[in-house]
Each structure stands twice: as structure tokens, then as C-alpha cells.
Amino acid sequence: MYDLYKLTPEQLEKLIVKRPESEFNDGPPCLESLTQTDIKDGRDRILYQYIQYAKRKWPENWQSKINAFNYKYFASHPEGPLEDKIVQGKIKFNDGKDLGFKCNEDPMCNHCDKNLCRTRKFGIGGESVFPSLTDLQKVLLDEPYYWVNVDGERVKLDNIDYLMEQRLFRRTVAKQVNKKPKRVTVKEFETYVDQLLQGVEEVDAPVGSSRIDQLSNHLEDYCLQRSIGSVSKKDILNGAVYTEGSKHIFTFHRFFHGHLTKKKWKEDYQVTQQMLKEHCGCEEGRMVIGKKKPSIMKVDIFEKPEDQFTQKKLKEDDPY
């Protein structure tokens, strides 16, 4: 056995790491790995996986191999091997059916190596297998989008529908990474999604990218631009912003139709009005202007940015 700390760079370069030999080195690596230690859980699913392997390796007499596997590898299980009645039921169910491996189910998914499995004589080979889904990230925008690893390749999902609906998910994966995931049952797909959501990582969106941030910026721009110069109360009716004490005063109607629509604001009138009250510190009220009493909004005044412009000093004319 090598002492890795004493190897020379040349010896390390030539070092080859090999998996230990086992009776399953021609089949799925998950079976090979699971049978190296005592099996404590998932007897039904592991036996299903072994049956698919046995059918490929011994197509003529695979049925005779199942009991031996059950008693050999489930002996250390807390409940012992599966009952003969259950095993015979599984043999009968699989007889005459061409079923695939279940790579994404526990406990196989924790021991899976799809790339290696494809090279094994009785592994998944070229059969269509649902890809491994890992590392789900949720980007916290007002309408979140998602990133997920599909067999190690990063795929963007525009919204939650692309994660929840198998049809949309398969189309998105095929479009972005040129892989067409196998169609599975609704229950199987929901299991994959549930596993992803249990470990989802939430990622903060860039500062200023939320709709509330955008609305706040639009409001500040509007108030500063429309309050320049001498503005009277009457000017409010024409879309100006009147400043009284520590408040900017304006009409929402003019702000929405005269400013936000030009900025291609997508929220509707009433939703925007509510957002201003809930998130931007705006208060509603009425103000008497001449013979009219229009609805107005008040917000704390915004500080005008300091003028950063420095006038260039001109060279004095030479009197001579």
C-alpha cells in the first residue's frame, strides 16, 4: 500500500485509483457500493434495482438469482430478508416487462455514478434515464427564477411553473443543454421536485432589481424633477409636485399616466397605488385647490443630489 505523503510527483502522476473488485463490477455502481456495507434501508427499491441488473445479465434464468441476493445482502437489515411471498410477487411483476433502473430514488441516488454506469456491460448503457437533479437555487426577485443542475449542467428555469410542470421542464432542458429527459409518471416527477425543494438555496437578487425598488426610484425621480422652480398648489393639477413643509404633494393620476407609463411600468393602476402606500411611505388625502378638492398623495421630501459639476476655469486673456 502506498504512503501518499512519500510519493514523488512522478509517482503521483502515474498513480491509478481503482474501485475494489466486486461481483457487481459489470453492473450499476450503486449496487456495487450499497452491497459493500450493511444495508439498513430501502430493501424494496434495492431489490428492484438488482432485478433489472439480473434480467440483463441472466436473461434466461434471472428469476433463480433473486432469492440468493435477498438472503445474502439483507441478512443484516433490522427486519432481516424480505419475505418469500414478497420476493415472488416482485419476480412475477417483473417477468415479461422491460423496465429501467431507478437511479434517482433513495438509496441508489446517493451512490449513483451515471457516467461510470454507462460504461458497464449491464449498467444503464444507452437507455433513457431521468437525469440527476441537484443544487436548486432560487433567485429572490418579485417573480423568482431558478437554477438547477441537470446531470451536472446548469439550467435556468424562468419561474416556478418550469419546475412544477414536467412538460415545461423537459422542453427547457432540451432547449438549453440538448438533453431530453425521460418522461416519468406524475408521482415520480413530484418526488424529484420535492427532493429539490427540500434543499433549495435562496439567493438575494441584485440591489435595486425588485419592483418596489424600481417604483421607489421612479417616485424619487418624479418628485425631484417636477418640484423644480416655483411650484404652487394650482400646478399640482397639471402634474407638478408641490412641496409643503417636509412633504412632496402630487396627484397619483398624473404620476401614473404622465410618468410611469412612459417608463413602461407593467403593474396596473390600483396595484401601483397600493404599493406606494405599503412600501414607499405615501399617504393619501385631499387638498382644497381653488374650487376643487382633488385626491393627492404625500411623501417625505427627497434630498436633491449635490451638484457634482465643477466649472472649468478658463485661462485669463492676455491683455497684451
N, C-alpha and C positions, 0 to 999 in steps of 0.2 A: 504493500500500500504506500502511495506517495505521501511525503510530508510536503504539503504545498508551500510552506514557508521556505523550504530549502531548494525549491526548483529554480533552475536558471531560466531566463527569458526564452532561450531556445527550447528548453524542455516544456515550458508552458505553452508555447506556440504549437507544439506537436501533440499536446495532451488532448485526448478524445474522451468525452464524458458519455458513457453508455448506460442505458437503462438496464436494471437487473433482468436476467432471463426469467421467463415465466411461461406457463402453459397458455397464456393469452397474448403472447408477443406477436401473433398474427391477427389479432382482433382489436377491438376498441381499447384505447389506453385507459378509459375509465374502469373497465372491468379488471384490467391488469393492476391498476392502482388500488381499487377497492378490495381486492382479494389478498392484498399484501398485509392487511391488518384485520382485526376482528370487526365484523360488520354488526353495527348496533342499530341500524335503522334502514327503512326502505326496502325490505325483503321483496315485496311485490314488484317494485319497479326494477330492482336489480335482476330479479329472475326474468322479467320481461326482456331486459337487455341481453341477458345470456341466451334466451331462446332465439332471439334474432341472429345472434352470433352462431349458435349451434345449427340453425337451419341453413346458414350459408356454408358452414364447414362440413357438415354431415347431412346433406340433403336427403339421403335415403333412409337414415336411421337416427335423426336428431332427437326423436322422442325418447330414445333409450338413455340419453345423456342427462336428462333434466333432473331426475331423482338424485343422481350421484352428486351433482352440483349443489342441490338443496341441502343434502345431509353433510357435505364436506364444508361448505362455506357459511352455513347458517347455524352451525352447531354451537358457536359462542354467543349467538344472539340471546338476549334475556328470555325470549319466549321459545327458543330453540328453532329447529327447521319448520317450514310450513307444513301443514297437514297434507297427507297424501291426496285427500279429496280436493283440496285447493289446487295442488300441483297438477292433478289430472284434468281439472277444469281449465287450467291455463293451456295445457297441451292441446286439449280439444278445441279451444277457442282459436289458437294459432294455426291449427292444422288446415292447410289449403289456402291460407291467407298470405299475401305478400305485404308484410308490414315493415316499417322502417324503425331505425333506432330512435330512442327518445333522449337526445343529447342535452336538452335544456331543462330536464326535470331533476330534482334532488333525488339521490345524492350524486348522480352522474355529472351534472353541470359543474360541480366543484372539482371534478377530476378530469375534465374534458381537455383534449388537445386535438382539435379538428384537423389541423394541418398534418399532424402525425397520423391520425386515424385514416385520412385519405390515402396514405401510402401503404396501409396494412392490407393484406390479401383479403381478409374478411372484416374489414372496417367499413366505414360509410362509403368509401370509393366515390363513384360519381353520382350516387343517389341524392335526390333533392332533400336537404335537411334544413330545418328552420335555423336561421343564423343565431349566433350567440349575441345577446343584447346586454350591454353593460354601461356603466358610467353615465347615467342620465343626469343632465344639467338643465335647470330651469332658470332662464334669464328674466328677472323680475321687472318687466315692463308692464304697462297697463293691460296690454294683451300679451301675456308671456309667450316666448318661443322656447324651443328645447333643442338640446344637442344630445345625441346618443351614439354610442359605439356599436356598429353592426359588424360582427366578425372583425373587430379591430379598426374599422374605418369609420370616420366621423360623419354623421348625417345630421342635417338641420331639419327640424320639424317646425313649421311656421306657427302652429298653435296646437292646443290640446287635442283638437279633432284628429290631427295626423298621428297622434299617439293612441287614441282610443278606438279609431276605426281601422280595421285591418286592411280594407281596400285602399284607403288613402296612404297608409303606412307603406304598403308594398309598392305602390306607384312612386312614392317619394324616394324610397331606397333604390329602386331600379333607375330612376332618373339621375340620382346623384352619384351612385357608385357602381352602376351597371351590374347589379345583382338582383335577381328576382326571388324574394323569399318564398318558400313553400307555403301554400295556403293550408292553414290548420283550422281546427274547429274553433268556434267562438269561445268555448270554455278554455281551451289551450291558450289562445291568444290573450284572454283576460288574465290568465295565470302569469304569462310573461310580463304583461303590463303591471300587474300587482307587484311582482318582484322588483321591477324597475322603480316604481313609485316609493317603495319602502326605503330605498337608498338614495332618493333624489337629492342632488346638491343644488341649493338655491344660490344664484349668482346675482349680485346687485347690478342693476342697469347703469349705464353711464349717467353721470350727473347732468341734469337738465333735459333728459330724454323723455320723461313722463309727460302725460297730457297736462297734469296740474302745473308742472314746471313751465311748460310751454305757455299755458294760459296766463300764469303769473308774469312771464316775460312780456307777453302781448299787452297785458294791462298796464305794466310799468311804462312801456314804450308809448302807449296811447296817452296816458296821463301826463307824461313829460312833454310830449310833442304838442298836445292840444291845450296846454296851460301856459304856453309861452306868450309873453306880452301882457297887455291889459285885457283881461277877460272879465266880463260882467255876468251877472246871473242870466240875463237875456240870452247870452251866447250859448248857454247850455243847450237850448232848444235846437241850435244849429250844429251840435256835435262838439262844442268846445268843452274844456274841463275847467271848472271854476274852483278856485282854492279859497277856503274859508277856515281860518284858524289852522288846525293841524290836519285838515281833511281835503282830499280831492273830491269834487262832486261832479257827477256826469250822469247821462241817461244811458241805461243799458241798451235800449233800442239802437241808438246811434253807434255805440261801441260795437255791437254785434254786426249790424248791417254795413256800417261805414268803415270798420277796421278789420274785424275778424274774418269776414267773408273774403276780403282781399288777400288775406294770408292763407286762404284755402283751409280754414278751420272746419273740421268734419263733424263736430258734435252739434246736436240740434239746439234750438233756441232755449228751451226750458232746462235742458240738462246743463247747458253752459251757465245759465243764470244761477242754478243751484250750486254748481261747482265754485262760482265766485263767492257765494255766501259761506259755504262749508270749508273751503280751502284757501281762499285768498283774502280773508278778513273784510269782505264787503258787507255793508249794511244797507237795507232797503228803507225807503221813506218817501215823503212827498215834500215838495217845496213850492211856495207861492211865488210865481213869476208873473207880474202884471195881473192879468185876469185868468191866468192858467195855473193849474196845480199839478204839474207832471210828476210821474214816478221817477225817483232819482236813486242813485247809489252813491254811498260814501265809502272812502277807503283812506287809510292813513297816507299822508303825503310821502312821495318818494323823493329821496335826495337827488338833486341834479348832479350828474358826474362832473368832476372838476375838469375844466378846460385844459387839456394836455398840450394844446398847440403853443409853441414858442415862436414868436415872430422873429424872423430872420433880421439881424441887424445889418442895415445897409451901410456900405462904406461911404463916408462923407466925401462930398465933391471937393476936389482940389480947387481952391479959389484962384489959383494961378494956372 
